Amino acid sequence: MLEELKKEVYEANMLLPKYGLVTFTWGNVSGIDESRKYFVIKPSGIEYDKLTPDDMVVMDLAGNRVEGKYNPSSDTKTHLILYQNFKDIGGVVHTHSPYATGFAQAGVDIACMGTTQCDYFYGDIPCIRHLTKEELDEDYELNTGKVIVETFKERNIDYLYIPGCICHSHGPFAWGKDAYAAVHNAVVMEEVAKINLFALSINPDAEKAPKYLQDKHFLRKHGKNAYYGN
């Protein structure tokens, strides 16, 4: 079942090593079907050069494995919570890409300092709080997803306008309209984290881009009067 989606998710996963977002097997991509009854995710611990579309694992939205010879990614429950709560996303990616993960380990947002970020993220990319020990012991991956959702609600962040986050001491999650778009946003996140690090090393007092510049660059691509790109 879901052969086209398995192919899409496989191809999206193969983009992670292509764009330098993963080392070894430190990453995963998933995609959800149009009915939002099932999602497909990378299996756990399988090296990228050994993956095939048939290796992808099909899960239902109750967290049950429906199809697949391997165990699903260890981050499957985080993906599940995001699909359950962010109803308009079609793909999720998690990596440990070094620049974005550096900001996660520093425990700070990736501030919106320039137009590269403005084109894709309408503001700062939030750093999600540490899980409590109780949350971690109860169900680490499930509660990671819940804390991401909690943070977006508490900070009044639109998950479609800020399609990603970094988890404190952990790493980035990104999402999009499908698996390919999720990877695209993860690549952008890594690049803007790298650019910010350069900027802050040159000028530690560098400030965010002014709001009117953020508005212009984001809304010309994503607003109702968008005119840039497709």
Summary of the structure (lengths in Angstrom):
residues: 230
radius of gyration: 17.2
end to end distance: 31.6
largest distance: 53.5
contacts: 783
relative contact order: 0.16
helix: 45%
strand: 17%
